[in-house]
Amino acid sequence: MTLDTRTDALTAAEIVELSLRHTLFDWTAQENARPIAVDHAKGVEFFTVDGKRYLDFNSQLWSVNIGHGDPRVVEAIRAQAERLPYISPFHTTEVRARLGAKLAELLPGDMEKVFFTLGGAEANENALRMARLVTGRHKILARYRSYHGSTGGVISLTGDPRRWPNEPAMSGVVHVLDPYHGTARPQDDAETALRYLEETIELEGPGTIAAFFLETITGTNGVLIPPDGYLQGVRELCDRHGILMVCDEVMCGFGRTGKWFAVDHWNVVPDLMTMAKGLTSSYVPLGAVAMRPHVAEHFRDHVYWGGLTYNSHPLALAAALATIGVYEEDGLIEHSAAMGEVMRRHHEELRSRHPSVGLVRSIGLFGVLELVRNRSTMEPMAPFNGTSDEMKAISAFLNDRGLFTMVRMNGIMTNPPLCITEEQLAEGFGILDEALALADEGVSA
Ligand SMILES: Cc1ncc(COP(=O)(O)O)c(C=O)c1O
């Protein structure tokens, strides 16, 4: 197809055809990619080029936390673009000063310094580098049910199957089991999980371990909420052995759980904390690593051997500052907690109505339904790292009915933008209620 950009807009079919021909899509064999040509989005809805409306029940990639198309953020980006769209990170800007100071106000405990990156993976890459430079140690502990990004170092930390085709991985990464073990086994309590972790640390050699990376609440691997006492215990173990605790809040930060940061639920302050997604609500790519003073202090008289052309990109920082303004002005963190209670009731109701709903988990507007074939054996509706006819049928049904969310293995995600209303939640859960009838047919007892 030859393209004249000066003529009329492309049709949806042309957009999809050209995109598939000339651009590569993530995490898929290209012949299986089925992109939707999206035209615009507002609040909790987005609209295709063909005019179909979708209710966004996953904030895209758990990231458009304030909702789509907020004019306050768009205007901040525009104003910054007009004034200064880019300057080298060796210089500084008013927006950098303001955002740094604002984050210091919001960050847990005594954290007051950040390093800006382009997204979550780079935030974790830099946290990894910092941990090694500060401790002089090499090994990193991470968990199996985790995702930390797709770049070279952090895909090695990632525990889930997205790591497998990317191996051989970076050396020195040791994976540990999570407290959660799937639908068929109960979650470990904090004491059991910590005993296992401590034994691993002892056997690996505490003096060789730079950091323990963990998603405070695990995201794509199933909204795994740690048992009470676990994070405090990890903090204590890390302190005892001089290991830096690195919390990945790329997905669970910025109000997703009903607090600014997920660690705030347990009053734990990690040594390093990474963020992205909700930081700008994805209007512009941005990530950050926050650090405690003892980490920052190391780099006072030691070189920080890392850098990025787009560190502190003014457009992204302006978007972040305006996004934080929206969270505050609209009370979205509190709203997430309140709507989280509404969502919890919907989860419970679906569980009581549908034999296929085995487990429900949520905290704030971070939620998942886990489907099972049988409530006695708790056999999942799709195997680990696989799918099933029922899960595929649910995906197709939701797409048909204009409910956008992620269906992964046996899980259906429920993670709408934080500005969602009770009525919009009811609409989404109404569609899920209908979809679950398809799963109930696959229930064996
Ligand atoms: C917990 C977590 N960490 C890191 C990342 C990687 O972020 P990005 O895709 O911005 O590189 C993600 C992305 O989904 C994530 O969920």
The ligand as an SDF file (V2000), in Angstrom:
LIG
                    3D

 16 16  0  0  0  0  0  0  0  0999 V2000
    5.9260   -5.1490   38.2450 C   0  0  0  0  0  0  0  0  0  0  0  0
    6.4910   -4.6820   36.9420 C   0  0  0  0  0  0  0  0  0  0  0  0
    7.7720   -4.3270   36.8740 N   0  0  0  0  0  0  0  0  0  0  0  0
    8.3200   -3.8940   35.7340 C   0  0  0  0  0  0  0  0  0  0  0  0
    7.5860   -3.8160   34.5670 C   0  0  0  0  0  0  0  0  0  0  0  0
    8.2180   -3.3410   33.3010 C   0  0  0  0  0  0  0  0  0  0  0  0
    7.7910   -2.0570   32.9890 O   0  0  0  0  0  0  0  0  0  0  0  0
    7.9550   -1.4900   31.5070 P   0  0  0  0  0  0  0  0  0  0  0  0
    7.0690   -2.2990   30.6230 O   0  0  0  0  0  0  0  0  0  0  0  0
    7.5420   -0.0480   31.6490 O   0  0  0  0  0  0  0  0  0  0  0  0
    9.3900   -1.6190   31.1340 O   0  0  0  0  0  0  0  0  0  0  0  0
    6.2300   -4.1750   34.5840 C   0  0  0  0  0  0  0  0  0  0  0  0
    5.4210   -4.1140   33.3660 C   0  0  0  0  0  0  0  0  0  0  0  0
    4.3500   -4.6350   33.2680 O   0  0  0  0  0  0  0  0  0  0  0  0
    5.6780   -4.6360   35.8040 C   0  0  0  0  0  0  0  0  0  0  0  0
    4.3980   -5.0160   35.8760 O   0  0  0  0  0  0  0  0  0  0  0  0
  1  2  1  0
  2  3  1  0
  2 15  2  0
  3  4  2  0
  4  5  1  0
  5  6  1  0
  5 12  2  0
  6  7  1  0
  7  8  1  0
  8  9  2  0
  8 10  1  0
  8 11  1  0
 12 13  1  0
 12 15  1  0
 13 14  2  0
 15 16  1  0
M  END
$$$$
